[in-house]
Amino acid sequence: MDLDPKALELFRQGYDKILAGLGVLGYKIDDENFADTAARAAKGFHELVLGDTCVRTEIEALLAKTFPAKYGEMVISKHNTAFGVCPHHLLPVAYRISLAYIPTRKVLGLSKLSRLARLMARGPRLQEDLTHELALILHEQLDSQGSAVYVEGLHLCMAARGVGAHEARLVTSAVRGVFLELATREEFIKLVTTPQSGIL
């Protein structure tokens, strides 16, 4: 996915000011280790935050490529690692996302659930909103019987500053359609929270 040149330049200008702030704090920003730091940091930040229109277009293309459903049970992709930033501090968030749906007429290719999770995470979104939107996409746009999403987030705004809660994880979940039924929801939660063993 291409980076937006205008956004990249604005990010670079912002990092120039951050470096100037480090100079005020006594750091020698004329040191060669800081050469081109603003440009590198801008690129790294932009890779965490993709354009919303670009993400939506990619998701539409992803959902357009489906296969006829010959299976009417739960399809789960669990423990997908994804990264984004929190909108409150613009600090990174590392996510572990598990998602599921029960097909009606169509199923996604094997890699598409993981790709969907990673695409949606790449923006300044609240974890709660990310969880809700993923469930909505899998239920409404995929026209499934229901969907479920379980997200664990390690937020650097909590882990690396303030309370220093490096062990804390924020957990959110969302269910739609048939997953609103208690037994189906419990089956999903049990499957995605059971410690991994066996294959790899």
N, C-alpha and C positions, 0 to 999 in steps of 0.2 A: 504494500500500500504506500503510495507516494505521500511525502510530507508537504504541507502547504508552505510555500516560500514566505508569504506575508506573515503567517503565524510564527514561523521559525525566526524571522528577523525580529519580531516583537518580543519573543521569548529571549533572544540573545541580548536585546537592549535591557531587558529586566535583569538578566544575570550579570550584565556589566554593572548595574547598580548594586546588586548583592555583593559583588566583589569589592566595589567601592566601600560598602558598609563594613566588609571584613578589614579593609585598610584602616578605617576609623577605629576598629577594635585592636589595631596594632599588628595585624598580619602583614607580612611583606608580599603584597600582591604583585610586585614587579619581579618576584622570583620566577625562574623559568618554568617551574611546575604549574604556574597559573597561566602560562601562555596558551591561548586558544581555549581556556576553560569555559568561557561564556558560550562559545559556539558548540562545544561538546555537550555542555549541560543543557542547552536549548534543544539540541537534537534528542538527547536522552529523555527530556521532559515531553517533547512532542511524540515520541514513540509510546509513552504511557498514555497520552491523551490524543486520540484520533478525532478527526472532525465528525460531528454527529451525523451530518448528511451522508458522509462517506460510509459510516458504520451502518446506517439504515439501508443504504443501497446494497452493501455487501450482504446484509441479512436477507433482503428481498431476493437476491440472486441465489443465496444458499437455500432458502425455503422453496424456490421454484424448481429445484432439482430433487424430486422425490421418486419413490418406487411404490408400486401398488402394494397395499397391505395384505399379507396372507397370515398375519399374526395379530391377535387381539388382546395380548397380555401386556404387562408392564415392560417398557423399554427404558433402561437406566444407563446413564453414563456418569460414573461417580469419581470423585476426587480429582477433578480437572483443576489444574493450577492456572490462575490468571492474575493479572496485575492491573491496577488502576491507581487513581488518586482520590483522596477525600476532598469534597468541595469546601470544607471548613478551614483546612490548613494547607491544602495542595501538597500534602505529603503522601508517599506511596502506601498502598494497601496491597497485601498479598492475600489472595483468595484461594480457598479450596471449595469448588462448586460441584454439587451433585444435582443432576436433573433427570426427570423422568416424564414419560407420557404414555398413554395407552392409545394406540392408533385406531382410527376409524376407517379411512380409505387409503391413507398413504403413510409411508415411513421415510425417515431421513436416512441418508448414507451414514455409515458407522462413524466417520470423523466429524460429521456436521454438528453434533451436539457439543462436542468439545470446542469446535471453532465458534459456535454461537456464544458459548460462555465467555470465551476469550475476547471476542469482538465487543460484547456488551459491557465487559468490565473496563475497557479502554477509554474511560472518560471520567470527568469529575462528577461521580454519582454517589449518592448515599447508598450504603449497602442495602438498606431497606428497599430503596427504589429499584436497584439492580435485581434483587430477588423477585419483586413484584413483576417487573417488566419481562423477565425470563419466563415466568409462569404464564403470563398473558400471551406471549408470543407462541409458546408451545401449545397452548389450548386454543386460542382464537385463530392465529394465522396458520397453524398446522391443521386446524379443524379436527382436533383429537377429542377422545372421550373425556380426557382430563389430563392435568399436568401437575407436577410437584417439583419444588426446588428447595435445596438445603445448602446454605452458604455459611462457611466459617471464614472470618476475616481477621488477619493480623494487621492492625492499624498502627503505623509508625507514629502517628500523633499521640497515641497512648503509650506505645512501647518505648519510644526513644526520647520522649520529652514529658513534661508535666508529671503525672503520677508514676511514670516509668514502669508501667504494667506490661513487661515484656512477655509474661506468660499468659496474658488474657487474650481470649478470642471472642469476637462478637459473632453470635450465631443468629441467623434469620432463616425463616422458612415461609413458603407460600404454596397453597394448593388451590386447584381449580377443578371444576367438573366432578368426575367420579372420585377424585382423591379427597373430596370433602367428606366422604363416608369414612368413619373412624377406622374400620378394619383395613381399608386400602391405604389410608394415610400412615397407620402404624406399621404396615408391611414395608412401605417405602422408607420410613425413618429407620426401622431396624436394619434394612439392607444397606443403607448408606452410612450408618454409624457403627456397624460391626467392624472391629479391627480387621485389616486386610491380612490374609495369609494365603499360602499356596502359590498361585501363578505369579512369578517374578516378585 
